[in-house]
Every structure is written in C-alpha cells, then in structure tokens.
Amino acid sequence: MKTLKLYSGNGMSSSLRVLLPQFERAHDCKIETLYEPAQILLREITAGRTADLAILGGGVMDQVVKQGHIVAVSVRKLTSNGIGVGVLKGSPRPDIATVEACKRTLLNARCVAYTTEGASGIYFAGLIEKLGIANEIKAKAKTRAGGLIAEFVVSGDADIAVQQIPEIMAVPGVDYVGPLPAEINSISVGRAGIFTASKEAALAQALLDFLQTPQAAEVYRARGLEPEF
C-alpha cells in the first residue's frame, strides 16, 4: 500500500478529516498528515523536511515555491476564509458588527484567546496595535503557538476566541459568532502544491484533483471555507 505525506495548515484540518478517508479508500493508500500553523510549517520545510503535498496560505506557499521546495506549476487555489469570533456554546453573542463594537467587545472580555504563530493570530496581534488596544488585550490574553484556540473557551480559560473561521467551527462546544468586520478582516487563500522531492507525485496529483471536486466544495462550505476553483 502506498503512503502519501501531506502538510497542511489547521484551517483545512476539519475538511480534510472528512475527505482524506474517502480518497484513501478509493486509491487503496494511506495518507500521513501534519497539521501545524503556517509559520511552523514554513520553518520545517525551509529546514529540509519534505512530504508529497502541501496546503498553505498564499504568502507561505510563495516562499517555499521560491525556495524550490514546491513545484511552481503544480500550485492551485483551493479555498478562502476570513477571521472570526467564537464563544462558549449557549453564551450571549457579543456585538462585533462594527469596528467600534468589536473594540468594545474585546476590551470588555475577561480573556481573549488567539495564536502566536498561526496566520490569524499574527494578523490579530497587528490589528490590536492598529486599534490602539494592544496593551489591554495582551494583559488578559490566552495564547499558544497554534492549534484550535477556541479550546480555551471550552476549558473556561477564555471567553472569546479569535481565529480563522473554519478553526473556530471545528471546536465542539463553541458557537461561531461571525466574522470580524470587513474593514478589519483578513482573507486567507489556501493553495496546494506538490513537493519537488515527492516520491508519489502521481498520487499527490490525484489527491489535488480530488480536493477540487464539487464533492470537496460541499465539505469546505459546511466548515467555513469558500471554494476558490
């Protein structure tokens, strides 16, 4: 049985956990996955760690293509998504409809959770600086490098989580409130590409094709992602 190695950001993880078993059965193969924040994957790939297929945000994908780790002509757009807010299931939904309302909600929160190395967390850290509330938010923040940050809401360590929408929706026990206001949101576009050192390039191409099917698109939409193909 052939084995395919896949690296992906966490935003795709809930969709891939549905789709990959279908591909494995259809192609009689096994897929080994590594889900990490974009910056961690970038460090791993830059250091020489390789696989067969990578699904990364646009900026990171551009870097690893430039470094020669990913075949440039293989790269395709898969999905896009924004950054959203999550709270404990059943809790009152805070007002994030406008920039000012969002600022008030963040300032009034007991604790705000976000990542330090995920794309959404890096963006959010810059956003609170621009909004002039960085000191207040950092003083009560709950952070970690990556992973599903809304887990801190479920555990009671935070009352608001800010992360990419599909990552919030992937956590049981959390209600997705909605996206950050358009004026201060950031849209990430996930792209997939085949490693230059892939030992299973044909199978990786087959998986890439499968991830762009109407069947896959339905799974993406149900988990907070917008298909981009």
N, C-alpha and C positions, 0 to 999 in steps of 0.2 A: 504494500500500500504506500502510495506517495504521500509525502508530508510537505505542506506549504506553510511558510512562515509569513505572518502578517503583523506589521506595526501600525498602530492607529492611535489617534488622539481619543480622549474619553468621550467626546461628543457623539461619536459614532457607535459607541460600545453597545448601547441598548438595541439598536437596529441590527448590528452585526450578530448579536447573540440569537436573534431570530433567523437571520438569513444564512449564516455560515453552516449550520447543521443541514439545511436544505441542499446546499452546494456539496457538502461532504457526502451525503447520500447519493446524489446524482452522479458524482465523479469518483466515488469509491476512494476517497482520500481523507487525510486528517489535516486540519488547519491549526497551527500553533499561533496564539495571539499574544501580543504585548500591547497593553493599553497604558499610555502614560501622557502627561501634559506635553505640549509641543516642544517646550524648551528642553525637557529631559530627553525626548526622542532625538532632537537635534544634536545634543551632546553625544548621545550613544552612536548615532550614525556617523557624525564627524570623527569620532574616535575609532571608527572602522567596524562597528557592529553592523551586520548585514542581515537581510531577510529576502523575501521574494517580492512582496508588495507592501507599499506604504500608503497610508491615508493621512494626509497632513494639511494644515492650514496653508493658504497661499504663500505667505511670506517664508515659512519654513521650507515648503516644497521648493520654492525658488532657490533657496540657499543650497539644499542638498543636490539639486539638479546642477547648479553652477559648480559644485564641488566634484561632480562626476559620479555621485552615488546612485542616481536615478536616471534612467533613460529618458531624455527630454521628450522625444516623440511619443512616448507611451502615456504621458500625463493627460488626465481627463478630469473635468469638473464633475463632482458628484452631488454635493448638497450645499446649502447655505443656511445660516441661522443667526439670530441675534442673541443678546444677553437679556436675561430675565430675572425675576424675583420669586422666591419661594418662601412659604411659611408653613408652620405645623398644620397638618390636616384638621380642618374644622375651626381654625382660628379666624378672627376677624381679618378681612383682607385690607391691607394698608393702601392708602391712596398713592399711586405712582403715576397718575395720569398726565401730570405736567412736570417740568423740571423743578419748579419750586415745591410742588407737593412731594416729589421724590426726595428732595433735600430734607424736607421736614420729617418724612418717614424715616430716613436714615439717621437723622440726628436724634429722633425720639426713640429709636430702637435700643433695647438693652444691650444687644450684641449683634454685630453683623459679621457673617462668615463669607470668606472668599479665598481663592487660591493665590499662591505667590508665584507659581511658575506656569500655570495654565494661561492660555490666551486671554480669557475673560478676566482673570484676576490681575494680570499685568495691566490690562486696559483700565480696570476699575480703580487700581491704585493711582493711575494717572488722572482719571476722571475726578476723584475726590479732591485731588490737588487743584484742578481747574475750578471746581465748585467752591473751593475755599473751606472745605470741611475735613480736610485730611487729618489734622491733629485730633479732632473729636472722634472720628471713626476709628483711627488706628489705636486710640487709647482703649477702645472697648471691642476690638476686632478679634475674631477667632479665625486663624489661618493655618494652612498647611500647603505643602508644595503642590499637590494635585489631588485627584480622586473626586468623588461625588461630594461636594462641600455641603450640600443640604443634609447630609447625615448628621451634621452638628445641630441642625434644627430638630431632628427626630430625637437626638440624645438629650436635648434641653440645654445644650451649651451655647446656642444662639437662637434668636427669634426671627432673623431674616437671613436668607442665603442669596447671594448674587453670583450667578454663573451662566454659562451658555444654556439656553432653553432646554435642549434635549437632556442635559445632565441633571437639571432640576426635575424634569418629568420622570427621570429614571429612578428616583428615590421613593420607595413606598412610604406612606405616612406623611407626605409633603403635598401641599396644594400649590400649584403653579399660579401665581397671581397675575402675571402678564409681563410684557417686555418693558424695559426701560423706555422712556420717551424717545421718539425717533431722533430728536435733536442731539441726544447724548448717548445714543446706542451705537454699537459697533457690529457690523455684519461680517461674519467669518464665512469664507468659502472653502469647503473641504475638497481637496483634489487627491486623486490616486495615481500612483506611478509604479513602474516595475524597476526593481533594483538591477543595476548593471551586472552585479555578481550573482543574480538569481540562478539557482540550479534547476528551477522548474518554471522557466519563463512562459512556456505554452500554457501551463496550468494557471499561472498567475494572470495571464491574458484572459483565460476563460472566466476566472473569478471577476476580473474587472468588467468584462462584458455582462456578467450576471448582475453585478451591482448597479448596472444602468438599465435594467429592465423595468417595465411597468409594475411588475410584482414587487420589486425592490422599492420603487417610488411610493407605493402604498404604505409600506412599512416605515419609510422615512417620515412621511407626513403624519402618521399616527404617533410619532415620537418626537415631534417638534422640529423636524428638519424639512427644508424645502428642496425638492429635487432641482438640479441645475443641468439637466440633459434633455 
